[in-house]
Structures are given as structure tokens and as C-alpha cells.
Amino acid sequence: MEKTILGLDEHVTLINTHGEKNVLARIDSGANKSSIDVCLAAEMKLGPVIDSKIIKSASGSELRPVINIKLRIHDKEIETQFTITDRSHMKYKMLIGQNILKNGFLIDCSISENGEE
């Protein structure tokens, strides 16, 4: 299987019955699950909540709702689970974790969409 090279952040397209939205997402190989900002999920009318998971992060542990999201990264369409959290204080409203990266992606840390080195 040929691998797709991703940078530290990537433009991804959220896909649902209400339309599509382009989002700049942070790529995080240290995160087991991908996450999305609660306001972005509401704006896109994503859901329903299918589960909840305890997520451990640098700020501690929290119980988060889980939804399925369909998205496109480069030419790959993937449907997988995301946790919902308040990312309003963060630069990226979406974080791509291992549950997506294991679908044939490699990370090149020298690549950044936002111009950072």
C-alpha cells in the first residue's frame, strides 16, 4: 500500500448531508483518537453522539462525546470516530490522530500548511 505524506497540519474536508467544509487540522501522532471543536461540530450539524470515552491529555482526563465523521484528506475519504471537545482556545479546531493516520499516512515534520517551520 502506498503511503500518503502529511505535514504537521493539513487541509481536510468535512463531508455530511448538509455540505462540505474545508478545515486546517493539526496532525498529532501522539493522539489515539481524533477530535473536533464543539462549535465546529454544531456548525456542520455533525452527529448523533454514539458513545463517550475518557480521554487523557496534558490538561487531565475528561469524558467526551463521540461521533462519526466522514472526511477527505488528500484523495482519501475516511469515516471514523471523533471526540468532541472545546478547542476554542486552540489554534486548530480539529486534530487528526492515530485512528486516521493508520489508514496509510506518514508524517513529514518539515511540511506545514500554515507556514511555520
C-alpha distance (Angstrom), angle and dihedral (degrees) to the residues before:
residue distance angle dihedral
M1 . . .
E2 3.78 . .
K3 3.81 114.0 .
T4 3.80 124.5 -132.6
I5 3.81 114.8 -135.9
L6 3.82 116.1 -132.1
G7 3.78 129.4 -172.4
L8 3.80 128.3 -140.0
D9 3.80 88.7 -79.8
E10 3.79 130.2 19.5
H11 3.77 140.0 -171.7
V12 3.80 108.1 -113.1
T13 3.78 129.0 -179.7
L14 3.79 119.7 -133.9
I15 3.80 110.6 -146.5
N16 3.81 128.2 -161.3
T17 3.79 140.6 135.6
H18 3.83 90.1 -84.5
G19 3.81 92.9 59.1
E20 3.78 140.3 -90.7
K21 3.79 132.6 -63.1
N22 3.80 129.8 -167.4
V23 3.81 114.1 -135.8
L24 3.80 132.5 178.6
A25 3.82 104.4 -129.3
R26 3.81 131.5 -168.4
I27 3.80 114.9 -122.4
D28 3.82 110.2 -137.5
S29 3.80 119.3 178.6
G30 3.82 88.8 -177.8
A31 3.81 93.0 64.0
N32 3.80 116.5 85.8
K33 3.81 93.6 -160.9
S34 3.77 131.0 35.7
S35 3.81 118.2 -120.7
I36 3.79 138.2 -158.8
D37 3.80 133.0 -161.0
V38 3.80 114.6 -99.5
C39 3.84 92.4 -128.2
L40 3.81 93.1 50.5
A41 3.82 90.7 48.9
A42 3.82 89.8 50.7
E43 3.83 92.7 46.0
M44 3.82 90.4 53.3
K45 3.83 91.9 42.4
L46 3.81 90.3 -125.0
G47 3.79 120.8 173.9
P48 2.94 161.9 6.6
V49 3.81 103.7 -133.7
I50 3.81 106.1 -115.0
D51 3.80 101.5 177.6
S52 3.79 144.7 -15.0
K53 3.80 128.9 -122.3
I54 3.78 136.0 -168.8
I55 3.81 106.1 -122.0
K56 3.79 123.0 -163.8
S57 3.80 116.3 -150.4
A58 3.79 139.5 155.3
S59 3.81 88.2 -82.0
G60 3.81 94.0 53.5
S61 3.80 134.7 -98.3
E62 3.79 125.5 -39.9
L63 3.78 138.0 171.3
R64 3.81 109.3 -117.5
P65 3.80 132.4 -172.9
V66 3.83 115.9 -116.9
I67 3.82 126.9 -142.2
N68 3.80 135.4 174.4
I69 3.80 115.6 -113.2
K70 3.79 130.3 -173.0
L71 3.79 114.5 -148.5
R72 3.77 143.3 161.2
I73 3.80 124.6 -132.2
H74 3.79 112.9 -176.8
D75 3.83 100.8 -39.5
K76 3.81 97.4 -29.3
E77 3.80 120.9 103.1
I78 3.80 113.4 -156.9
E79 3.78 132.5 178.4
T80 3.79 114.2 -160.7
Q81 3.79 145.4 134.9
F82 3.81 124.4 -71.7
T83 3.76 128.9 -175.8
I84 3.80 117.3 -132.8
T85 3.81 118.6 -131.3
D86 3.79 141.2 151.1
R87 3.82 104.8 -88.3
S88 3.84 94.3 160.6
H89 3.80 91.2 116.8
M90 3.82 91.7 50.9
K91 3.79 129.6 84.5
Y92 3.82 93.3 -128.5
K93 3.81 121.7 55.0
M94 3.79 90.7 -161.3
L95 3.79 133.5 44.0
I96 3.81 121.9 -161.5
G97 3.82 111.6 -149.2
Q98 3.79 139.7 -179.4
N99 3.83 94.4 -73.0
I100 3.83 87.0 70.3
L101 3.81 100.1 29.4
K102 3.81 92.0 60.1
N103 3.84 88.1 67.4
G104 3.80 92.7 85.4
F105 3.81 104.4 -63.9
L106 3.81 131.6 134.9
I107 3.81 124.9 -168.4
D108 3.80 123.0 -130.5
C109 3.81 106.9 -166.5
S110 3.81 92.0 -160.0
I111 3.84 90.8 68.6
S112 3.82 121.3 82.7
E113 3.81 128.0 164.8
N114 3.80 93.6 -157.2
G115 3.80 95.0 56.5
E116 3.80 97.6 -108.4
E117 3.77 118.7 137.5
